[in-house]
Amino acid sequence: VEHQKADWVCIHRQICQLLIPVRTSPPFVLSGKERKHGREELVKRKKHIIDLATYTAQEFISGGRHQEAIPAALQALRFSTEVYGSNSVELVPSYLLLAEASAGAGNLQEASKYLSQAQWIVLRTPDCSSAVQCQLHRSLGLFCAAKGEFHEALYHLANDIYVASSTFGLKSLEASGGYFHMANIFFYQKKVNIASSLYAEV
């Protein structure tokens, strides 16, 4: 009951009406053209639910309400799997959201599981976009930092900055997040000069 309440408050109330046409079976007697159109509309609806669930999860995480973000992120993952398949690179953002929400809620084991799944998908996708690779390295860096593994965290954040700089340019906005998180780690380690230099770079 507690999980159902959390799910209702967090995401289900927002997508409940959207689920009706998604879960309703189409009429049996349809022409080939109507069936194709129906499938296209169904995919559009599912993508809309993915966007809404992703946005909702991000909002909860930004507000520090990590536990409440989990049901929304799970819905995003569920519908992404339905639309793109269980091994598609399009699932990575949902896995990373789940990892961040789980880590923020104090469940590092769950976060590690989601990060491993995202990493596995990226590794087996040779043409994976730079944006997704950056997201993955940044998430891995923040996860390692949360565990106090600062050397590993800096390694992943350096990879984040490298991929972002190679793709978008050294002074790109995309690279600034990696610098910022690196600066935070150095500041925490009381390496103030390095931290200040990186903050200035941001």
Secondary structure, 3 states (H helix, E strand, C coil): CHHHHHHHHHHHHHHHHHHHHHHCCCCCCCCHHHHHHHHHHHHHHHHHHHHHHHHHHHHHHHCCCHHHHHHHHHHHHHHHHHHHCCCCHHHHHHHHHHHHHHHHCCCHHHHHHHHHHHHHHHHCCCCCCHHHHHHHHHHHHHHHHHCCCHHHHHHHHHHHHHHHHHHHCCCCHHHHHHHHHHHHHHHHCCCHHHHHHHHHHC
